[in-house]
Amino acid sequence: MKGEDPLSTVSNTIFFLALLLTGSILLLLVYRLRQKALQVMFAFAITTTMFTILTIYLDAAAIAFGLRTSDELILMASLFGSLLSVALVALGRWRSLAAATILILGSFTGALLSCLIPPSSIIAIALTASIFDIYSVFRGPLSKILPKPSKDGVSGELPRELRWVVVPFRGLSIGLGDIIFYSMIASLAFSHPYLSITRWLAVSISLTLGNYLTLRLLRRRPVLPALPIPATLALATYIIAVNFGI
């Protein structure tokens, strides 16, 4: 719903929460019943999402730069890019390229969502998703899949199936969903209520600070939700910046 009124905001938030809950339950069920099917699901999701994202961005770029490009060429380029993306992630030989692929997918998706969802709904959805992230990691469906820490506090290996939707970095893993929300919040800060690099920079610094604090907490607990602290700091910075006319 495109409105900024409370009903639209609540409706959008409930809709996204239902998607998160349904997806988490489905993830757990498939993981327990047939783990290999989970890889097929992720491969299909990455392929279709990347194809859609590339088609939209390439079409928008062609319009913005006044390029005379046929729809067939854009679709072929998008198809090639989506197949290449899923191949890089599936092979796993070039971890840096696979991580960059997931990072690009999450960033592009979040930026697109920030243009489609009203600002008030983005704030409400991000805060609600943060609360759900805490529940999911500690008590919810995701807690049944994530590796359990040993007695000395060291976490086990991440299930192979989940490596399709995480960005690995120096022994740490951050989920694709977190990347999407980071990008969505940063894009909101840049574009609303008017374009502002200063506001975007302030919110981006808050996201980085939130990630740093989360990493510090990982010294005490090997598995933590990556969304609550960065999202809360970034949204607080955004609201303050908007109120001060930044």
Buried (B, 14 or more C-beta within 10 A) or exposed (E): BEEEEEEBBEBBBEEBBEEBBEEBEEBBEBBEEEEEEBBEBBBEBBBEBBBBBBBBBBBEEBEEEEEEBEEEEBBEBBBEBBEEBBEBBBEEEEBEBBBBBBBBBBBBBBBBBBEEBBBBBBBBBBBBBBEBBBBBBBEBBBBBBBBEEEEEEEBEEBEEBBBBBBBBEEEBBBBBBBBBBBBBBBBBBBBBEEEBEEBBBBBBEBBBBBBEEBEEEBEEEBBBBBBBBBBBBBBEBBEBBBEEEB
